[in-house]
Amino acid sequence: MSAHSANEIYSSRELNSPLELTYQAFANPVYLQKWWGPEGFTNTIHEFDLSVGGKWLLTMHGPDKGHYENSSVFVKVVPNKLVAWTRTSQPFFDMEVAFEQLGPVKSKISFRMIFKTVEECEKMKKFVVPKNEENFDRLERELVDIAKDKSNNPNRIK
């Protein structure tokens, strides 16, 4: 998965984590709320129905001030491979999160954000690209915690 046109933003990260664990960090809202978004943000997930047509409603709480309501509808869910959604709140875009196995304990996660116009994409790009890196940093830290939790409670994470 990569950016195919000027109206897309593509970000990815190779992770020292098995594919199934990386996917669960997204698919399980208990984990997702801990790492989703830029540094300093916290999340309240109101609804997370990870199925085609299911809704994802969350409030992102900024570190200094502000609460940002996010609303999306899932359009594709292929476990351990791809999750895609359409945002129904501003800013509007389509999002694809791909998961790829690189080895027994190595995986890759990719974000592809697709905007209706090049102008909308360019307006968001200068903010989104560095913030996606912060998001991946947070994911890496959460994966360490999930792995520790799994080793302490092997039946807890499926």
PyMOL commands that set and color helices and strands:
alter all, ss='L'
color gray80, all
select helices_A, chain A and resi 19-27+29-35+118-152
alter helices_A, ss='H'
color red, helices_A
select strands_A, chain A and resi 8-15+42-48+55-61+67-78+82-87+94-103+106-114
alter strands_A, ss='S'
color yellow, strands_A
deselect
rebuild
show_as cartoon
